[in-house]
Amino acid sequence: MAYQFIPPTVSQGPLGLGRLFYRYKINRGVTVYRLDGTWYEQQFPEQTDLDASSVYYLGGHEYTVNLAEKTALETAGYTVSTV
């Protein structure tokens, strides 16, 4: 059985510099990665952290994960759905 993980997002604004844009926000992805057994969330992770991590999920993407990854993510407090 396949599972789907979508990393969390954060709502940021304003969308632009114009007066009208101050009312709007945009959702931006947050990267989730595991480094030395600890889960981290960063909006702009450094490449060295991603290289050193055992697994990472870039924000703004959808990932198909197996049962072991699903269990690890749910233990860390993330939501994983069934495909």
Helices and strands as residue ranges (DSSP letters): E 3-5, E 9-12, G 20-23, E 26-29, E 31-35, E 38-42, H 47-52, E 55-57, E 63-65, H 67-75, E 80-82
